Amino acid sequence: QLQLVESMGGLVQPGGSLRLSCAVSGRTLDDYAIGWFRQAPGKEREGVACITNSGEVAIYAHDVLGRFTISRDNAKNMSFLQMNSLKPEDTGVYYCAADWDPGSSMCSLVGRRYPWWGQGTLVTVSS
């Protein structure tokens, strides 16, 4: 069984930065794609970024492209989401999720593709 725990969310001013962490336990991360998702108050969950198991391919939602960077450290069983130039509309609960997908050259921003999820970490962008 895979467990995921997000951390390092918080309150940040517009234009600021945060780096979210996702710690994975239960199995090694090598064969899993990772996705980051968010849910703003009153809105549906949306995909933000994903990365293949090898780390060679990353995909971003249009509104975070150029501002967010997803990464992973398979040796440490962790994934990260570096968020720069944050905007108030980036506010929400951020989740990491995992999908067993070894050797794939693509990853997905569709939440239902991911069986394993963390509990989320709150990001608030406000002055």
Phi, psi and chi 1 to 4 in degrees:
 res  aa     phi    psi   chi1   chi2   chi3   chi4
   1 GLN       -  135.6 -172.6   72.3   12.0      -
   2 LEU   -96.9  134.4 -148.1   60.5      -      -
   3 GLN  -119.4  137.5  -68.6   87.8   37.4      -
   4 LEU  -125.6  136.6  -62.8   88.7      -      -
   5 VAL  -132.5  119.0  178.8      -      -      -
   6 GLU   -89.5  153.4  -55.8   90.4  -20.6      -
   7 SER  -156.2  172.7   60.8      -      -      -
   8 MET    79.8   18.6  -55.5  -53.9  -68.4      -
   9 GLY   -74.1  175.3      -      -      -      -
  10 GLY   164.2 -166.9      -      -      -      -
  11 LEU   -97.9  130.3  172.9   64.3      -      -
  12 VAL  -141.6  148.7   62.7      -      -      -
  13 GLN   -77.7  155.3  -67.5 -173.2  -17.3      -
  14 PRO   -55.0  137.5  -27.9   35.9      -      -
  15 GLY    90.6  -10.7      -      -      -      -
  16 GLY   -82.9 -175.3      -      -      -      -
  17 SER  -132.2  152.4  -62.2      -      -      -
  18 LEU  -142.7  152.0  -79.2  175.6      -      -
  19 ARG  -124.3  108.5 -173.1 -174.4 -169.1 -139.2
  20 LEU   -83.2  146.2  -54.7 -176.9      -      -
  21 SER  -118.9  149.2  -63.8      -      -      -
  22 CYS  -132.6  111.4  174.5      -      -      -
  23 ALA   -97.2  129.8      -      -      -      -
  24 VAL  -114.0  136.5 -178.3      -      -      -
  25 SER  -137.4  164.8   61.1      -      -      -
  26 GLY   105.6  -37.8      -      -      -      -
  27 ARG  -152.2  161.5  -64.4 -176.9 -177.4  175.3
  28 THR   -72.9  150.1   58.3      -      -      -
  29 LEU   -83.4   -6.3 -158.5   53.2      -      -
  30 ASP   -55.4  -33.7  -58.7   50.2      -      -
  31 ASP  -100.8   13.3  -69.3  -26.7      -      -
  32 TYR  -116.9  132.0  -67.6   83.4      -      -
  33 ALA   -76.6  150.2      -      -      -      -
  34 ILE  -120.2  136.6  -65.3  -67.0      -      -
  35 GLY  -124.0  146.9      -      -      -      -
  36 TRP  -113.6  134.9  -77.8   89.1      -      -
  37 PHE  -131.2  163.3  -62.3   79.9      -      -
  38 ARG  -144.3  154.7   67.9 -175.2  179.0 -168.2
  39 GLN  -135.2  115.2 -173.0  165.0   20.3      -
  40 ALA   -84.7  156.6      -      -      -      -
  41 PRO   -55.5  127.1  -25.1   34.2      -      -
  42 GLY    76.9    6.5      -      -      -      -
  43 LYS  -122.5  164.3  -65.5 -172.8  176.8 -179.1
  44 GLU   -77.5  156.2  -66.4 -173.1   -5.5      -
  45 ARG   -63.8  142.0 -176.3 -178.4   62.9 -165.0
  46 GLU  -135.4  150.1   60.6  178.0   -8.4      -
  47 GLY   -76.8  139.6      -      -      -      -
  48 VAL  -108.8  -49.9  173.9      -      -      -
  49 ALA  -160.5  155.7      -      -      -      -
  50 CYS  -145.8  161.9   66.6      -      -      -
  51 ILE  -145.3  138.4 -172.0  167.2      -      -
  52 THR   -69.8  167.5   55.3      -      -      -
  53 ASN   -60.9  -32.3   70.3  -59.4      -      -
  54 SER   -79.6  -17.8   66.2      -      -      -
  55 GLY    83.3    3.2      -      -      -      -
  56 GLU   -79.6  -25.0  -66.9 -179.2   -6.9      -
  57 VAL  -125.4  131.5  175.6      -      -      -
  58 ALA  -129.9  143.1      -      -      -      -
  59 ILE  -127.3  141.4  -63.0  172.9      -      -
  60 TYR  -127.4  148.2  -63.0   90.1      -      -
  61 ALA   -66.9  150.3      -      -      -      -
  62 HIS   -57.1  -39.8  177.4   74.4      -      -
  63 ASP   -81.2   -1.6   57.9  -10.1      -      -
  64 VAL  -116.5   -5.4  -54.0      -      -      -
  65 LEU   -59.2  128.0 -171.1   63.2      -      -
  66 GLY    91.1  -14.0      -      -      -      -
  67 ARG  -111.1  -35.7  -59.4 -170.5  -63.4  122.8
  68 PHE  -107.2  147.9  -69.9   11.4      -      -
  69 THR  -135.1  124.5  -57.5      -      -      -
  70 ILE   -95.9  143.5 -172.1  172.7      -      -
  71 SER  -148.6  172.7   61.5      -      -      -
  72 ARG  -151.2  153.1   63.0 -170.8  -64.7  152.9
  73 ASP  -129.6   95.4 -174.8  -22.9      -      -
  74 ASN   -64.7  -30.4  -74.7   -8.1      -      -
  75 ALA   -65.2  -31.1      -      -      -      -
  76 LYS  -100.9    0.6  -64.5 -178.4  177.7  179.7
  77 ASN    57.1   46.7 -104.6   30.9      -      -
  78 MET  -137.1  154.7  -65.1 -166.9   70.5      -
  79 SER  -129.2  155.9  176.1      -      -      -
  80 PHE  -135.6  151.4  -53.5   94.4      -      -
  81 LEU  -130.1  104.9 -174.8   67.9      -      -
  82 GLN   -84.9  123.0  176.6   67.5   44.3      -
  83 MET  -119.8  116.2  -53.1 -173.5  -65.1      -
  84 ASN  -114.9  165.0  -61.2  -31.6      -      -
  85 SER    48.6   48.4  -58.1      -      -      -
  86 LEU   -65.7  145.4  -77.0  161.7      -      -
  87 LYS  -120.1  157.6  -54.6  174.0 -177.9  179.9
  88 PRO   -55.5  -32.8  -29.1   36.4      -      -
  89 GLU   -72.3   -5.0   51.1  -96.3   43.3      -
  90 ASP   -83.8   -5.8  -66.8  -42.4      -      -
  91 THR   -61.1  136.7  -66.4      -      -      -
  92 GLY   162.2  178.8      -      -      -      -
  93 VAL   -89.5  126.9  178.7      -      -      -
  94 TYR  -103.9  132.7  -78.0   70.7      -      -
  95 TYR  -122.2  143.6  -58.2   88.8      -      -
  96 CYS  -105.4  152.3   63.9      -      -      -
  97 ALA  -145.2  155.6      -      -      -      -
  98 ALA  -128.3  145.8      -      -      -      -
  99 ASP  -136.7  124.9  175.7   30.7      -      -
 100 TRP   -68.4  113.9 -169.5   79.8      -      -
 101 ASP  -157.3   63.6 -160.1   13.2      -      -
 102 PRO   -69.5  139.3   25.8  -34.3      -      -
 103 GLY    75.5    5.8      -      -      -      -
 104 SER   -78.1  147.5  177.3      -      -      -
 105 SER   -98.2    6.1   60.1      -      -      -
 106 MET  -138.5  161.6  -69.8  -67.6  -68.0      -
 107 CYS  -136.4  172.1   57.0      -      -      -
 108 SER  -123.7  146.1  174.6      -      -      -
 109 LEU   -99.5   13.5  -65.7  179.6      -      -
 110 VAL   -93.8  119.0  176.8      -      -      -
 111 GLY   -60.1  -35.8      -      -      -      -
 112 ARG   -69.0   -9.1   61.7  178.8  179.5  -89.1
 113 ARG   -75.8  -13.9  -73.2  -71.2  -54.0  -91.4
 114 TYR  -108.3  115.6  -66.4   81.2      -      -
 115 PRO   -78.5  -27.0  -14.5   29.7      -      -
 116 TRP  -113.9  134.4  -64.4  -81.5      -      -
 117 TRP  -136.4  149.8  -69.5   78.3      -      -
 118 GLY   -85.8 -178.4      -      -      -      -
 119 GLN   -89.6  -11.9   82.4  -67.8  -16.5      -
 120 GLY    95.9  154.9      -      -      -      -
 121 THR  -136.2  137.0 -174.6      -      -      -
 122 LEU   -85.0  131.0  177.5   63.1      -      -
 123 VAL  -117.6  125.1  171.6      -      -      -
 124 THR  -123.2  121.5  -56.8      -      -      -
 125 VAL  -109.7  109.3 -175.5      -      -      -
 126 SER  -158.9  149.1  174.9      -      -      -
 127 SER   -95.1      -   54.8      -      -      -
